[in-house]
Amino acid sequence: MTTWQSSRVSTHCIYIAIMCIRNKVLDSLCLENKYDILCLNEHWLKSPEVNLYNISGYQLASVYCREDNKNGGVVVYVKDNLHFSVIDVSTFCSELNFEMVAIFVKEYEPHYIALPMETFCDKLEQVLELFVSSRKNVNIILCADLHVDMSLASNTTCTLSNLLSSFNLHCSNYKPTRLAACLDNIITDLDVTNYEVRTIDPAFSDHLALTLNVSVSSSDRISMKGTECALVRPITPAGLLNLNITWFSLLKYNEEENFKIFFSEFMGFFDMCFPKKFLSISARTPKMAYVTPDILQIKEKLVSVQKSYRSNSNKLNKELLTKVQNEYNLLLTQAKRVANLEYISNSDNKLKAAWKFIKKEAGITKTSPHLSISPCDLNNFFIETVENITSTTSSDKAKAISLSISWKWVTPYEIHNVIKSLKNSNSKDIYSLSNNLLKSLNEFITEPLSIIINTCLQSGVFPHHLKYSKVTPVYKKGPKDDPNSYRPISVIPIIGKIFEAIIKSQLYDYLENNSYFSSSQYGFRKGKTTSQALQHITNIILNSYEDQLSVALTLCDLTKAFDCVSHSILLEKLKCYGISGVKLSLFQSYLSQRQQCVEIEGVQSSSLPIIII
């Protein structure tokens, strides 16, 4: 919900007789002009095709398709961040004669309708009576391809005007929209001082489009999804200048006290130098990365050719118009394809980027469902599920080896590289710190962190403050009031990630250099991938087939595999691989006395201990 600060705010609507939506590229027109509502006539789609055509930044509001005849149809799209509800007017529709859809937009309450109409004023009267009786104190806006030239005086226009006047409605456009005829119109009961109607050339239709700019007083509100007030912590140059902390005291105490001093000083100065602020965040309008100067140039040429055709519709101008239209559509399609390929190839996670693009084109939007389960109930469920699984785990004793790991001294430069390598993310941990925040403060914390991490490695004690995790439940499938329908995503303290990265690097080098990894271990190893594992299995099967041997393959899907690793078994395995004494104590300290809370829509549960035997 947004309260508008200016004296008047605007809602932009466009009506286009599009003459087949399949071969039109609407993205550029919509993004250039930032329309809130698109009313399209003559989309020519059949019902199965509707969900396959999506406009970036818009959601399908309501659609009518012809079933028995070709072409025709009307559709309304609205911005993703606009609240609306559909008004069922299907009983009034008749193919070829009276085709319409209607939606209700909150809280400024106009009706946006797209309908072509010839002589069926009786049906229009029934529809208007429905709106007036069901919605009190609202404004009505009809976007229509009337097939009646309202600029001419005739019995048809007189009958229609009288009908509209009886509902306090009037036509807002008397300018030509197709050649010299005024066939398209926006009908409304708005005061003429509260709106502006213009004709524009969309460059892909034989009709001019109508745009409507509605001004509303600031006392009204327009309900917007995705517009919210967020609590942010901007990192400013002035704040960085004031972030000047002396860390010499860290050399005077034991490992736990050192971290307490560091964390207390860091968070204190952090809050003072970078105070939290409330920021109004609106849904972002997608960027037109694919709109090149060449596209803009050919679009101008297309508009010019269309004007020539309208003034002189001879065969030569018609052929030229068709040629330029095809060139424009082809260039747009190619540019979008190149932009999409660049987006995927430049992404860190190409598979994720490809699926994101596919879902966007398919109109699959990811929404966070409202959870009817309390954070405390979910936290209890997540904890108990893991405890129940690990309680049934058994272990076998393994023979220990003679080698032993030795921790290397960690330099500030290594800390700097670890922080720099963190993924760009604004996800906040339980202390409201994020990867991006820590990366912006890299140079200020590398030295104290190197002191603390070296102390922890030598003493075998992991800081208690870094054992608290925040869990966000992500909906998978099933009933939304069933805890089994959610997957827990744990966010550990961001500073803890640095500790983990340093320990993981040294442990990995020790195991790899001493050839302790199985030759069948492909995951999480440098130079090896799970694709190579699949190829290895495939080769075994093919070779066995060639040698006329039988092959049996057992595939195991472990429930909550990483969540349910037994701590006692893990520590015993580490001990077998030469990690003992103070080194083993560090892992024991890391795994013990951990706690987690669940956060849902800003509400946190109480923390519960994680007990895994």
Secondary structure, 3 states (H helix, E strand, C coil): CECCCCCEEEEEEEEEECCCCCCCCCHHHHHHHCCCEEEEECCCCCHHHHHHCCCCCEEEEEEECCCCCCCCCEEEEEECCECEEEECCHHHCECCCECCEEEEECCCCEEEEEEEECCCHHHHHHHHHHHHHHCCCCEEEEEEECCCCCCCCCHHHHHHHHHHHHCCCEECCCCCCECCECCEEEEECCCHHHEEEEEECCCCCCCCEEEEEEEEECCCCECECCCEEEEECCCCHHHHHHCCCCCHHHHCCCHHHHHHHHHHHHHHHHHHHCCCEEEEECCCCCCCCCCCHHHHHHHHHHHHHHHHHHHCCCHHHHHHHHHHHHHHHHHHHHHHHHHHHHHHHCCCCHHHHHHHHHHHHHCCCCCCCCCCCCHHHHHHHHHHHHHHHHCCCCCCCCCCCCCCCCCCCCCHHHHHHHHHHCCCCCCCCCCCCCHHHHHHCHHHHHHHHHHHHHHHHHHCCCCHHHHEEEEEEEECCCCCCCHHHEEEEEECCHHHHHHHHHHHHHHHHHHHHCCCCCCCCCCCCCCCCHHHHHHHHHHHHHHHHHCCCCCCCCCCCCCCCCCCCCHHHHHHHHHHCCCCHHHHHHHHHHHCCCEEEEEECCEECCCEECCCC
